[in-house]
Amino acid sequence: MTSTPPSSSPLPYRWALFAVLVLMTGLAAWGYVRKYMPTDGQVEKSPGIVEELMAEFGYGFGDIVLVLEGDDLFRPDAVAATRALISELEAAPGIGQVFSIDRIPREAKLFGMQLLLPPAGSEPQAFSDARELALSHPLVAGRLSDKQGKVWLAPVGLDLVAIEGLGAAFPAETYHDLVANAELPADMHASLTGSTMLTWASGEAFEYEQWLYHSIAYILVFCLATFLFRGVWAVILSGGGPLIGVIWSFGIASLLDLHLSSLTLILLPVMLMMIGFTDSVHLMVHIRAERGKGKSPAEATASALKLLALPCILTSLTTGLGFASLLTARSDLVRDFGAACAVGVVCVLLAVLSFLPFFASSFVGKYIQQRGQSSLIQSSMPLVNGIIRRTLRHARVVMVLGVLAALFSGYYGRTIETENRVQADIPSSSEAARALRVIDKSMGGSTPISIEVSWDESLDGDWKQILKGLSAAQAVVQQEGEHTAPTSILDLLAFLSPGVPPHDAIQSLKLLPKALTQSLFSEEQRWADVDWQMPDRGYRHFEQTYANWKAELAQLSALHPGMEFDLNGQAIISGTVFEQFTEDLVESLGLAAVIIFAVLALAFRSIRLGLISIIPNALPLTGTTAMLVALDMPMAGATALVMSLGIAVDDTIHFMTRFKHEYELDGDMDAAIQRSTVAVGKALLMTTAVLVVGFAAVMTSDFPRNRVFSGMICFSLVLALASDLILLPAMLKCLGPKRPKQLAQ
């Protein structure tokens, strides 16, 4: 006797889902039209990664710096090749003058007549003598050349008028190619770095990575989901919703005039795709299971929505609130990221709850019935069930160990350092980044810092007192040796007029070209600087040193009436701002945690369940920070922790929603936990696998911060899975409701 196929009862609100699809697509399309519609013939271009970070944290190392490397750069052939390259560079559009060693006067009595380096055709001995003199010159040693004469720096002056005439077509690539193709001796190498070239290199890497890693993530997710689901249609319906949600997100963000930074453009699509896919997987697993029981596509879809719509909404609500908490930060970069993520989470939720149910309840649903599980997932379930049984038998021990692990990792991870090194935010393999590392290593530092010594009109012309104060300030720096040698006009005076008291030789500085002295002092503006470079090791590494310097400079201000001594430079500015940036994120993370757990308690109508969920969701965060401390790795950003919290809470919500449903059936705690694991465990394993694979793709990024960022997320996801499948059941067993009616308390 032939069995009768199940009836296909219509989904009563199916056309409402279609209306949502049409409405959101229309709004997103409007946003895209607004974004790309030319205004006055031009489309506004977003700033690059380095430009944003420079604006936010004060990063920067000169506009353009020519870096020359060789065994002996003072050889006649090396000097000739350098002069030829500089001439070509100065002839390039937008370039003014290149300030090199070749422009330094040889001695005080011959200003403008004889330069430090001898002219072409001179005897080799003349170049050898110039080498010895240059390596003791205060404007060369440690500033334009390393101590061995194997690395030269030549700051490139830009012609601002010419650059303004070039418009948007700034020829950074032209400069790069010109230097890369220069004819140099075999042992020489030339490259360009500085904020302009770093911005260009970062922009090139960003455009490449934005395409590459999004493609890799989506392809890996598609392949892995196909392997897990054993059905292409199930993957298309599961991935289609999140993908449409990502497209909607950028359209709606444009419609709302939200600023999307370069970092957001890289991370947001992958993150939203992964978050949306977790809800899609839970829905698809339930629909396939119901189809396997003989239900029609519409009936299976209706059952999935009835049971899982609320947890999907809760997961998006808690994740969205977590990101929305970033709006309280004082940093524009953080607020923009939080706003974009919050909008994106809502868009992805609407896409998942409309796209998948609409098509799964149609004729397409006939092709997503159960056709066998992935052998990997299927073979994992007995192991998971065995772990759950053992967990329930030793629930108190597991709970105590879990709580202790969370507390210990939180205490151990409290010493985590934030990362504000310049090289963390630039592509590691770029020539500009390599040149910056050369400067940092060979010159002893690449991050500018200075003491600005200023005086009032009462000291005008009293160079004896002014130089006395300047000498005291320079002595403060010389006590700390982990940086380049400090330089001031005192060193220049000692070189130009040896044996003459500095205050008597001060007028000789006026005979020098202004380009040589304008970075060291200004008599008209009443200031003089002590300049040096700090190694690119981050603010925290030198925090105590900076504090000591500031304290000693405050004492100098008291000892020298009419004078002020201020510690300045990008190392101070970027470190201070970055510390505030991190504090904002940590405060936002705390606010997000409070909001999320309050929402959970209200959603489950149980303070008990809200409190139980705290430790399993805190452990992934504290464990991740502890791991970074153990590996001596700085934190890439608390945004990764906010993201991890949102994703971890998603798994907890799905597990506890199922547990609440199962426990209300018979009041059997152990059985309810076991059934919840069977029902939700597969989806948790699938979503964690897909998320880890997707974010792992970003671990191959050329940007160091992105690599650490994605590694933090992957590690926290694995911890979140273990917490939800081991620690959470143990805590429910020990602290959960003893009777079903307690769930409503």
Secondary structure, DSSP 8 states (H G I E B T S, - for coil): -----------TTHHHHHHHHHHHHHHHHHHHHHHHS-BTTB------HHHHHHHHH-----SEEEEEE-S-TTSHHHHHHHHHHHHHHHTSTTEEEE--GGGSBS-GGGTTT-BSS--TT--HHHHHHHHHHHTT-TTTBTTTB-TTS-EEEEEEEE-HHHHHHHTT---HHHHHHHHHT----TT-EEEEESHHHHHHHHHHHHHHHHHHHHHHHHHHHHHHHHHHHS-HHHHHHHHHHHHHHHHHHHHHHHHTT----HHHHHHHHHHHHHHHHHHHHHHHHHHHHHHHTT--HHHHHHHHHHHHHHHHHHHHHHHHHHHHGGGGSS-HHHHHHHHHHHHHHHHHHHHHHHHHHHHHTSGGGGG-S-----HHHHHHHHHHHHHHHHHHHTHHHHHHHHHHHHHHHHHHGGG--B---GGGGS-TTSHHHHHHHHHHHHHS--EEEEEEEEE-GGGTT-HHHHHHHHHHHHHHHHT--SS---B-HHHHHHHHSTTS-HHHHGGGGGGS-HHHHTTTEETTTTEEEEEEEE-SS-HHHHHHHHHHHHHHHHHHHHHSTTEEEEEESHHHHHHHHHHHHHHHHHHHHHHHHHHHHHHHHHHTT-HHHHHHTHHHHHHHHHHHHHHHHHTT--B--HHHHHHHHHHHHHHHHHHHHHHHHHHHHH--HHHHHHHHHHHHHHHHHHHHHHHHHHHHGGGG-SSHHHHHHHHHHHHHHHHHHHIIIIIHHHHHHHHS-SSGGGGG-
